[in-house]
Amino acid sequence: MASPYWFTRIATQARDVGIAARDLRQESRDWFRQKARSVRSVNVNRMMEDTPSRLFARGTAEDVGSMLMFFYDPKGKDTLPYWDQFPLCFPMSYDGDSFLDINLHYLPPVLRANLMNELYTLAVHEDNRIRRLAISYRILNGAARFAPFRPCIKRHLFSHVRSKFFYVRPEEWDMALFLPTARFVGATQETVWRHSRRIING
């Protein structure tokens, strides 16, 4: 399963300084995040086209807790204040026509990192590797430490997904977390983040 250019480049830089992609120590996570934040732009169309082995047609319940990216054109978009054309999400549930997820692009960097640190406590390990998150709305809504998830909750309709789904490997989560792949329509990224802070603070 091939890796997109930026994931490969950052992983190579990590190996050069003695950091393994599957190293889950906080200092290693922070290193990957900082490298991703230093990237100025990412061609998400090319990323999807160049790594077809990562693409699949439709999500199912088996994909709950996996990190996915895809192109989206929402129903009723003309009445939405803003929306993300290229979500970075963890699905929480599927109901046939749609899926409920958290789109991490809606959080500013510090809150995004904090939430991801907490989400790692829900990781499911197999053969000494993270496979997915044991994630659900009930779990996230039931603990104050997950509070930043609230502005991230989105329901996406399969009929409005405009691409295949792109699977992000767990060892790439911290890179994907901060690569500039958000594509907000209707508002600037800073405006979206400001509104998210208000939702979190009540």
C-alpha positions as CSV (number, residue, x, y, z in Angstrom):
1,M,0.0,0.0,0.0
2,A,1.8,3.1,-1.3
3,S,2.2,6.3,0.8
4,P,1.5,9.8,-0.4
5,Y,4.5,12.0,-1.1
6,W,4.3,14.1,2.1
7,F,3.8,11.1,4.3
8,T,6.8,9.4,2.7
9,R,8.9,12.6,2.9
10,I,8.2,13.2,6.6
11,A,8.7,9.5,7.5
12,T,12.1,9.6,5.7
13,Q,13.1,12.7,7.6
14,A,12.1,10.9,10.8
15,R,14.2,7.8,10.1
16,D,17.2,10.1,9.4
17,V,17.0,11.4,12.9
18,G,16.3,8.0,14.5
19,I,12.5,8.3,14.9
20,A,10.3,5.4,13.8
21,A,6.9,6.0,12.3
22,R,5.2,3.8,14.9
23,D,6.9,5.5,17.8
24,L,4.0,6.6,20.0
25,R,6.0,8.5,22.6
26,Q,4.7,12.1,23.0
27,E,8.0,13.6,21.9
28,S,7.8,11.6,18.7
29,R,4.2,12.5,18.0
30,D,5.1,16.2,18.5
31,W,8.0,15.9,16.1
32,F,5.7,14.5,13.3
33,R,3.1,17.2,14.0
34,Q,5.6,20.0,13.8
35,K,7.0,18.7,10.5
36,A,3.5,18.5,9.1
37,R,2.7,22.0,10.2
38,S,5.8,23.3,8.4
39,V,4.4,22.1,5.0
40,R,3.0,25.1,3.1
41,S,0.5,23.3,0.8
42,V,-0.7,19.9,-0.2
43,N,-2.3,19.0,-3.6
44,V,-5.0,16.7,-2.2
45,N,-6.2,15.8,-5.7
46,R,-2.8,14.5,-6.6
47,M,-2.5,12.7,-3.3
48,M,-5.7,10.8,-4.1
49,E,-4.7,10.1,-7.7
50,D,-1.1,8.9,-6.9
51,T,-2.1,6.4,-4.2
52,P,-5.1,4.4,-5.6
53,S,-4.2,1.5,-3.3
54,R,-5.4,3.6,-0.4
55,L,-8.9,4.2,-1.9
56,F,-12.1,2.4,-1.4
57,A,-15.6,3.0,-2.6
58,R,-17.9,3.0,0.5
59,G,-17.4,2.9,4.3
60,T,-18.9,0.3,6.5
61,A,-19.2,-0.3,10.2
62,E,-15.7,-2.0,10.0
63,D,-14.3,1.5,9.3
64,V,-15.4,3.0,12.6
65,G,-12.3,4.4,14.3
66,S,-10.2,4.6,11.2
67,M,-8.9,7.9,9.9
68,L,-10.4,8.7,6.5
69,M,-10.2,11.6,4.0
70,F,-12.6,12.3,1.1
71,F,-14.1,15.0,-1.0
72,Y,-17.6,16.2,0.0
73,D,-20.3,18.5,-1.4
74,P,-23.0,18.9,1.3
75,K,-26.7,18.8,0.8
76,G,-28.1,22.3,1.5
77,K,-24.7,23.9,1.1
78,D,-26.3,27.2,0.1
79,T,-27.7,27.6,3.6
80,L,-24.6,26.5,5.5
81,P,-22.3,29.2,7.0
82,Y,-19.3,27.1,6.1
83,W,-18.2,23.6,5.4
84,D,-15.1,21.5,4.7
85,Q,-14.7,20.1,1.1
86,F,-12.0,17.6,2.2
87,P,-12.8,16.2,5.7
88,L,-10.2,14.5,7.9
89,C,-12.4,12.3,10.1
90,F,-12.8,9.4,12.4
91,P,-16.2,7.7,11.7
92,M,-18.2,6.9,14.8
93,S,-21.2,5.1,13.3
94,Y,-22.9,4.2,10.0
95,D,-26.6,4.0,9.4
96,G,-26.7,2.9,5.7
97,D,-27.3,6.3,4.0
98,S,-24.8,8.3,6.1
99,F,-22.2,8.2,8.8
100,L,-21.5,10.2,11.9
101,D,-17.9,11.3,12.4
102,I,-15.6,13.9,13.9
103,N,-13.8,16.1,11.4
104,L,-10.6,17.3,13.1
105,H,-10.1,20.2,10.7
106,Y,-12.6,22.1,12.7
107,L,-10.2,22.5,15.6
108,P,-7.3,25.0,15.9
109,P,-3.9,23.3,16.2
110,V,-3.5,23.3,20.0
111,L,-7.0,21.9,20.6
112,R,-6.6,19.4,17.7
113,A,-3.4,18.1,19.3
114,N,-5.0,17.9,22.7
115,L,-8.0,16.0,21.4
116,M,-5.8,13.6,19.5
117,N,-3.7,12.9,22.6
118,E,-6.9,11.9,24.4
119,L,-8.2,9.8,21.4
120,Y,-5.0,7.7,21.5
121,T,-6.3,6.4,24.9
122,L,-9.1,4.7,22.9
123,A,-6.7,3.0,20.5
124,V,-7.2,-0.7,19.7
125,H,-3.9,-2.6,19.4
126,E,-3.3,-5.7,17.4
127,D,0.2,-7.4,17.1
128,N,1.7,-4.4,18.9
129,R,0.3,-1.9,16.4
130,I,-2.6,0.5,16.6
131,R,-5.3,-0.5,14.2
132,R,-8.2,1.9,14.9
133,L,-10.0,3.8,17.7
134,A,-12.7,2.3,19.9
135,I,-14.7,5.4,19.3
136,S,-18.4,6.3,19.7
137,Y,-20.5,9.4,20.4
138,R,-21.5,8.0,23.8
139,I,-17.8,7.6,24.8
140,L,-16.7,11.0,23.6
141,N,-19.8,12.8,25.1
142,G,-19.3,11.0,28.4
143,A,-15.9,12.4,29.4
144,A,-14.9,16.0,29.9
145,R,-11.4,15.3,28.5
146,F,-13.0,14.8,25.0
147,A,-14.8,18.1,25.1
148,P,-13.1,19.6,22.0
149,F,-14.9,17.0,19.9
150,R,-18.2,18.9,20.0
151,P,-17.6,21.3,17.1
152,C,-16.2,18.4,15.1
153,I,-19.3,16.3,15.0
154,K,-20.6,16.0,11.4
155,R,-23.0,13.7,9.6
156,H,-22.0,13.0,6.0
157,L,-24.4,11.6,3.4
158,F,-22.9,8.9,1.1
159,S,-24.9,10.4,-1.8
160,H,-22.9,13.6,-1.4
161,V,-19.4,12.1,-1.1
162,R,-17.6,13.1,-4.3
163,S,-14.7,10.7,-4.3
164,K,-13.5,7.4,-2.9
165,F,-12.4,7.3,0.7
166,F,-8.7,7.6,1.4
167,Y,-7.4,5.5,4.2
168,V,-4.8,7.0,6.5
169,R,-2.6,4.5,8.3
170,P,-2.4,4.8,12.1
171,E,1.3,5.6,11.9
172,E,0.4,8.6,9.7
173,W,-2.3,10.0,12.0
174,D,0.0,12.7,13.5
175,M,1.2,13.8,10.1
176,A,-2.3,13.9,8.6
177,L,-3.5,15.8,11.7
178,F,-1.5,18.9,10.7
179,L,-1.0,18.7,7.0
180,P,-2.8,21.7,5.3
181,T,-5.6,19.6,3.7
182,A,-8.6,21.5,5.0
183,R,-10.7,23.1,2.3
184,F,-13.2,25.4,4.0
185,V,-15.9,27.0,1.9
186,G,-17.9,30.1,3.2
187,A,-15.4,31.2,5.9
188,T,-11.7,31.4,6.6
189,Q,-10.0,28.7,8.7
190,E,-9.5,31.2,11.5
191,T,-13.2,32.1,11.6
192,V,-14.1,28.4,11.8
193,W,-11.7,27.8,14.6
194,R,-13.0,30.9,16.5
195,H,-16.5,29.6,16.3
196,S,-15.3,26.1,17.4
197,R,-13.8,27.6,20.5
198,R,-17.1,29.3,21.4
199,I,-18.9,25.9,21.0
200,I,-16.4,24.2,23.3
201,N,-16.6,27.0,25.9
202,G,-20.4,26.9,25.9
